[in-house]
């Protein structure tokens, strides 16, 4: 028999918990014990209605009455945006090990609930209208207009991408029979701002004098010089080399991740679950060998917060405005300038997507354009018979 209990937390948004037996799940898993499921409800009436439905399903199933299928596949309950988010939290985020990922998706869901009340039926979102400061908007344009006042459009696009991920999960998961909570694309790819509606990405392009000043500055100590060169020569993201990462302990760099004989470092890249080997220049290995000989517990025995502070101190001392990520950009820009190849610049920092490299790290340099222009001039003169 199904049963209803109340959560102990007095501030629970969905305080009523229904425990019921799902015969289809039990049959699929071949274990009656695994057929017991739970669902949460905001009010007692909804919980009691579902309790009666599942009791009837269990009774008809036990007595071989085919009416159980009619009740089982009945979808009378309106799916709200809160229903989808709660299901995603319970079924997807609960299984993730990266706390940063969980926090990102929770922030995305919270942003949607700031615009659409929790009880909003999912099927009504795309068709609803609302008067905004910029005029009358429909569907996800309401969400975009609301966030456009305090977020960048690229940031809004990132949130819409993650919202689409959540609702696409709900398209094939959850629901009374586990085959989906919704039957249409709640968020489509076209809901994002397109390229003509977003500004060009701005990022630091290093000047020659800045490079000379930074890497030759007499007021920097030995460790500060080594830190700059480590991040320049590896082209690593800031968190890939630090020794402490409390939100993702697997990402922490330890001495056993470094092979001095093969000159490699095993790093855990962004959005990856396994480490990859990255071949390094002797300059990198000399710095790491020195730190190991000094008895450092880890190559960089601190977390990102301290690293950010160290880089900020160097920036203040030298008068050059830059971040740790700008050192990654510097490696890409030097590789592109020297080789005249965006693909090689991407390889230099472990990113093979040319559009990402050119739009976020290394634009085509003046040196490369000079080479191209001179080659065009030579080809033209050759065609014209000019010596």
C-alpha positions as CSV (number, residue, x, y, z in Angstrom):
1,X,0.0,0.0,0.0
2,X,1.1,3.6,-0.7
3,X,1.8,5.8,2.3
4,X,2.3,9.5,2.9
5,X,4.8,11.0,5.4
6,X,5.7,14.6,6.2
7,X,9.3,15.9,6.1
8,X,10.8,16.9,9.4
9,X,12.1,20.2,7.8
10,X,9.6,22.9,8.6
11,X,10.7,25.0,5.6
12,X,10.5,22.3,3.0
13,X,8.9,23.5,-0.3
14,X,7.4,20.1,-0.9
15,X,6.7,18.7,2.6
16,X,4.6,15.7,1.7
17,X,6.4,12.5,0.7
18,X,4.5,9.7,-1.1
19,X,6.0,6.2,-1.1
20,X,4.4,3.9,-3.6
21,X,5.0,0.6,-5.5
22,X,5.7,0.9,-9.2
23,X,5.0,-2.6,-10.8
24,X,6.7,-1.7,-14.2
25,X,10.0,-0.7,-12.5
26,X,9.9,-3.8,-10.3
27,X,9.3,-6.0,-13.3
28,X,12.1,-4.3,-15.4
29,X,14.6,-4.7,-12.6
30,X,13.5,-8.2,-11.6
31,X,13.3,-7.2,-8.0
32,X,10.1,-6.3,-6.1
33,X,12.1,-4.2,-3.6
34,X,13.4,-2.0,-6.3
35,X,9.8,-1.1,-7.3
36,X,9.3,1.2,-4.3
37,X,9.5,4.8,-5.3
38,X,9.0,8.2,-3.7
39,X,7.4,11.5,-4.9
40,X,7.1,14.8,-3.1
41,X,4.1,17.2,-3.1
42,X,3.4,20.8,-2.1
43,X,0.0,20.1,-0.7
44,X,-1.7,17.2,1.0
45,X,-4.6,16.9,-1.4
46,X,-2.3,16.2,-4.4
47,X,-0.4,13.6,-2.3
48,X,-3.6,11.9,-1.3
49,X,-4.9,11.8,-4.9
50,X,-1.8,10.2,-6.1
51,X,-1.8,7.8,-3.1
52,X,-5.3,6.5,-4.2
53,X,-4.1,6.2,-7.8
54,X,-1.1,4.1,-6.9
55,X,-3.1,1.9,-4.4
56,X,-5.5,1.1,-7.2
57,X,-2.7,0.4,-9.6
58,X,-1.1,-2.0,-7.1
59,X,-4.5,-3.7,-6.4
60,X,-5.4,-4.2,-10.1
61,X,-1.8,-5.3,-11.0
62,X,-2.0,-7.9,-8.2
63,X,-5.4,-9.2,-9.4
64,X,-4.3,-9.3,-13.0
65,X,-6.9,-6.6,-13.9
66,X,-5.9,-4.8,-17.1
67,X,-7.2,-1.6,-15.7
68,X,-3.9,-1.1,-13.9
69,X,-2.3,0.0,-17.3
70,X,-5.0,2.6,-17.8
71,X,-4.3,4.2,-14.5
72,X,-0.5,3.7,-14.7
73,X,-0.2,5.6,-18.0
74,X,-2.7,8.3,-17.1
75,X,-1.0,11.7,-17.1
76,X,-3.5,14.1,-15.5
77,X,-1.0,16.0,-13.4
78,X,0.2,19.4,-14.7
79,X,4.0,19.5,-14.9
80,X,5.3,22.8,-13.4
81,X,8.8,24.3,-13.8
82,X,9.4,23.4,-10.2
83,X,8.5,19.8,-10.9
84,X,11.1,19.6,-13.6
85,X,13.8,21.3,-11.5
86,X,13.2,19.1,-8.5
87,X,13.3,16.0,-10.6
88,X,16.6,17.1,-12.2
89,X,18.0,17.9,-8.7
90,X,17.0,14.5,-7.4
91,X,17.9,12.4,-10.4
92,X,20.9,14.1,-12.0
93,X,22.6,16.6,-9.7
94,X,22.4,14.1,-6.8
95,X,24.7,11.8,-8.8
96,X,27.3,14.4,-9.8
97,X,30.6,14.6,-8.0
98,X,31.7,18.0,-9.1
99,X,30.3,20.6,-6.7
100,X,31.0,23.4,-9.1
101,X,28.8,21.8,-11.8
102,X,26.0,21.3,-9.3
103,X,26.3,24.9,-8.1
104,X,26.1,26.2,-11.7
105,X,23.0,24.3,-12.5
106,X,21.3,25.4,-9.3
107,X,22.1,29.0,-10.1
108,X,20.6,28.5,-13.6
109,X,17.4,27.0,-12.1
110,X,17.2,29.8,-9.5
111,X,17.5,32.4,-12.3
112,X,14.5,30.9,-14.1
113,X,12.4,30.9,-11.0
114,X,13.1,34.6,-10.5
115,X,11.2,35.1,-13.8
116,X,8.7,32.3,-13.9
117,X,6.9,31.4,-10.6
118,X,7.5,27.8,-9.4
119,X,3.9,26.8,-10.1
120,X,4.1,27.9,-13.8
121,X,3.0,25.0,-16.1
122,X,5.9,24.1,-18.4
123,X,3.6,23.9,-21.4
124,X,2.6,27.6,-20.9
125,X,6.1,29.1,-20.9
126,X,6.7,29.5,-24.6
127,X,3.2,31.0,-25.2
128,X,3.0,33.4,-22.4
129,X,3.3,37.2,-22.8
130,X,4.6,39.8,-20.4
131,X,5.1,43.6,-20.6
132,X,8.8,44.3,-20.0
133,X,10.8,47.6,-19.9
134,X,11.9,46.9,-23.5
135,X,8.3,46.1,-24.7
136,X,6.0,43.2,-24.8
137,X,7.9,39.9,-24.8
138,X,6.9,36.2,-25.3
139,X,8.3,33.0,-23.9
140,X,12.0,32.9,-23.2
141,X,12.3,36.5,-24.5
142,X,10.8,37.4,-21.1
143,X,13.7,35.7,-19.4
144,X,16.3,37.3,-21.6
145,X,14.7,40.8,-21.2
146,X,14.8,40.4,-17.4
147,X,18.4,39.3,-17.2
148,X,19.6,41.7,-19.9
149,X,19.7,44.6,-17.4
150,X,22.4,43.0,-15.2
151,X,24.0,40.2,-17.3
152,X,26.0,40.0,-20.5
153,X,24.3,38.4,-23.4
154,X,27.0,35.8,-23.7
155,X,26.3,35.0,-20.0
156,X,22.6,34.8,-20.7
157,X,23.3,32.4,-23.6
158,X,25.2,30.2,-21.3
159,X,22.3,30.0,-18.9
160,X,19.8,29.3,-21.7
161,X,22.2,26.5,-22.9
162,X,22.0,24.9,-19.4
163,X,18.3,25.4,-19.2
164,X,17.9,23.6,-22.5
165,X,20.0,20.7,-21.1
166,X,17.7,20.4,-18.1
167,X,14.5,20.4,-20.2
168,X,15.9,18.1,-22.8
169,X,16.6,15.7,-19.9
170,X,12.9,16.0,-18.9
171,X,11.9,15.2,-22.5
172,X,13.0,11.5,-22.0
173,X,13.2,11.1,-18.2
174,X,10.9,11.4,-15.2
175,X,7.1,11.4,-15.4
176,X,4.6,8.8,-14.2
177,X,6.0,6.1,-16.4
178,X,9.6,7.3,-16.5
179,X,9.4,8.2,-20.2
180,X,9.5,11.9,-19.9
181,X,7.9,14.8,-18.0
182,X,7.3,16.9,-21.2
183,X,6.6,16.0,-24.8
184,X,8.2,19.0,-26.6
185,X,11.3,21.1,-26.6
186,X,10.7,23.7,-23.9
187,X,13.9,25.5,-24.7
188,X,15.2,25.5,-28.3
189,X,18.6,26.4,-29.7
190,X,17.1,29.5,-31.4
191,X,16.1,30.9,-28.0
192,X,19.6,32.1,-27.5
193,X,20.9,35.4,-28.7
194,X,22.4,34.9,-32.2
195,X,25.9,36.1,-33.3
196,X,24.5,39.4,-34.6
197,X,22.9,40.1,-31.2
198,X,26.0,39.5,-29.1
199,X,29.1,41.7,-28.8
200,X,32.5,40.6,-30.0
201,X,34.4,38.9,-27.2
202,X,37.1,41.2,-25.7
203,X,40.3,39.7,-24.3
204,X,43.9,40.8,-23.6
205,X,46.3,40.9,-26.5
206,X,49.8,41.3,-25.1
207,X,52.1,44.1,-26.3
208,X,55.8,43.5,-26.7
209,X,56.7,46.1,-24.0
210,X,54.3,44.5,-21.5
211,X,56.0,41.1,-22.0
212,X,59.5,42.7,-21.5
213,X,58.4,44.6,-18.4
214,X,56.6,41.7,-16.8
215,X,59.2,39.0,-17.2
216,X,62.2,41.2,-16.5
217,X,60.8,43.3,-13.6
218,X,63.5,43.7,-10.9
219,X,61.0,44.1,-8.0
220,X,59.7,40.5,-8.5
221,X,61.2,37.8,-6.4
222,X,62.4,34.4,-7.7
223,X,59.2,32.6,-6.9
224,X,57.1,35.2,-8.7
225,X,59.2,35.0,-11.8
226,X,59.0,31.2,-11.7
227,X,55.2,31.3,-11.2
228,X,54.8,33.5,-14.3
229,X,57.0,31.3,-16.4
230,X,55.3,28.1,-15.2
231,X,51.8,29.3,-16.4
232,X,53.2,30.9,-19.6
233,X,55.2,27.7,-20.7
234,X,52.4,25.2,-19.7
235,X,49.5,27.3,-21.0
236,X,47.5,25.6,-18.3
237,X,44.3,27.0,-16.8
238,X,44.7,28.3,-13.3
239,X,43.1,25.5,-11.4
240,X,44.9,22.8,-13.4
241,X,48.2,23.3,-11.5
242,X,47.1,24.3,-8.0
243,X,47.5,21.7,-5.2
244,X,44.2,22.3,-3.5
245,X,40.7,22.3,-5.0
246,X,38.1,21.8,-2.3
247,X,35.2,21.6,-4.8
248,X,36.9,19.0,-7.0
249,X,39.7,17.1,-5.2
250,X,40.5,15.0,-8.3
251,X,41.7,18.1,-10.0
252,X,44.5,18.7,-7.5
253,X,48.0,18.5,-8.9
254,X,50.3,16.2,-6.9
255,X,54.0,15.3,-7.4
256,X,53.1,11.8,-8.8
257,X,51.3,13.5,-11.7
258,X,54.7,14.8,-12.9
259,X,57.2,12.6,-14.8
260,X,60.5,14.3,-14.9
261,X,62.1,11.7,-17.2
262,X,59.4,12.0,-19.9
263,X,58.9,15.8,-19.2
264,X,55.1,15.4,-18.9
265,X,52.4,16.6,-16.5
266,X,49.1,14.8,-16.1
267,X,46.4,17.4,-15.8
268,X,42.6,17.2,-15.5
269,X,41.2,19.6,-18.2
270,X,38.0,21.5,-17.9
271,X,34.8,19.4,-18.3
272,X,36.9,16.2,-18.5
273,X,36.7,13.2,-16.2
274,X,40.1,11.7,-16.9
275,X,43.6,13.2,-16.9
276,X,45.7,13.8,-20.0
277,X,49.4,13.9,-20.4
278,X,50.9,17.2,-21.6
279,X,54.5,17.3,-22.8
280,X,56.4,20.2,-21.3
281,X,59.4,22.4,-22.1
282,X,62.6,21.9,-20.0
283,X,62.0,25.3,-18.4
284,X,58.9,24.0,-16.7
285,X,60.6,20.9,-15.4
286,X,63.5,22.9,-14.1
287,X,61.1,25.0,-12.0
288,X,59.2,22.0,-10.7
289,X,62.4,20.1,-9.9
290,X,63.6,23.1,-7.9
291,X,60.4,23.3,-5.9
292,X,60.5,19.6,-5.2
293,X,64.1,19.8,-4.0
294,X,63.0,22.6,-1.7
295,X,60.6,20.1,0.0
296,X,57.3,21.5,-1.3
297,X,54.4,19.3,-0.3
298,X,52.9,19.8,-3.7
299,X,54.1,21.7,-6.8
300,X,51.8,24.6,-5.8
301,X,50.7,23.9,-2.2
302,X,47.7,26.3,-2.2
303,X,44.3,26.8,-3.7
304,X,43.0,29.1,-6.5
305,X,42.1,31.9,-4.1
306,X,45.8,32.3,-3.1
307,X,47.0,32.0,-6.7
308,X,44.6,34.8,-7.7
309,X,46.1,36.9,-4.9
310,X,49.6,36.2,-6.0
311,X,48.9,37.2,-9.6
312,X,47.1,40.4,-8.4
313,X,50.2,41.3,-6.3
314,X,52.5,40.8,-9.4
315,X,50.1,42.9,-11.5
316,X,50.2,45.7,-8.9
317,X,54.0,45.6,-8.6
318,X,54.6,45.7,-12.4
319,X,51.7,48.0,-13.3
320,X,50.5,45.5,-15.9
321,X,46.8,44.6,-15.8
322,X,46.5,40.8,-16.4
323,X,45.1,37.6,-14.9
324,X,46.5,34.0,-14.7
325,X,44.3,33.2,-17.7
326,X,46.0,35.9,-19.7
327,X,49.3,34.0,-19.4
328,X,47.5,31.1,-21.1
329,X,46.5,33.6,-23.8
330,X,50.1,34.8,-24.1
331,X,51.3,31.3,-24.9
332,X,48.7,30.9,-27.6
333,X,49.5,34.4,-29.0
334,X,53.3,33.6,-29.1
335,X,52.6,30.3,-30.8
336,X,50.4,31.9,-33.4
337,X,52.9,34.7,-34.1
338,X,55.8,32.4,-34.4
339,X,54.1,29.7,-36.5
340,X,51.4,31.7,-38.3
341,X,48.9,28.8,-37.5
342,X,45.8,29.0,-35.4
343,X,45.7,25.2,-35.2
344,X,49.2,25.1,-33.7
345,X,48.3,27.9,-31.3
346,X,45.4,25.7,-30.1
347,X,47.7,22.7,-29.7
348,X,49.9,24.9,-27.5
349,X,47.2,25.3,-24.9
350,X,45.4,22.0,-25.4
351,X,42.4,23.4,-27.3
352,X,41.9,22.3,-30.9
353,X,38.7,24.3,-31.6
354,X,40.0,27.0,-34.0
355,X,37.0,29.3,-33.4
356,X,37.6,29.3,-29.6
357,X,41.3,29.9,-30.0
358,X,40.9,32.8,-32.5
359,X,37.9,34.4,-30.6
360,X,39.2,34.0,-27.0
361,X,42.9,33.5,-27.1
362,X,45.0,34.4,-30.1
363,X,43.7,36.5,-33.0
364,X,45.7,36.6,-36.2
365,X,48.8,38.6,-35.4
366,X,50.4,41.4,-37.3
367,X,53.4,39.2,-37.9
368,X,51.3,36.5,-39.5
369,X,49.4,39.1,-41.6
370,X,52.8,40.5,-42.8
371,X,53.8,37.1,-43.9
372,X,50.5,36.6,-45.7
373,X,50.6,40.0,-47.3
374,X,54.2,39.6,-48.4
375,X,53.4,36.2,-49.9
376,X,50.5,37.7,-51.8
377,X,52.8,40.5,-53.1
378,X,55.4,37.9,-54.2
379,X,52.8,35.8,-56.0
380,X,51.3,38.8,-57.7
381,X,54.7,40.1,-58.9
382,X,55.5,36.6,-60.2
383,X,52.3,36.5,-62.2
384,X,53.0,40.0,-63.6
385,X,56.6,39.0,-64.5
386,X,58.1,41.4,-62.1
387,X,61.5,40.3,-60.9
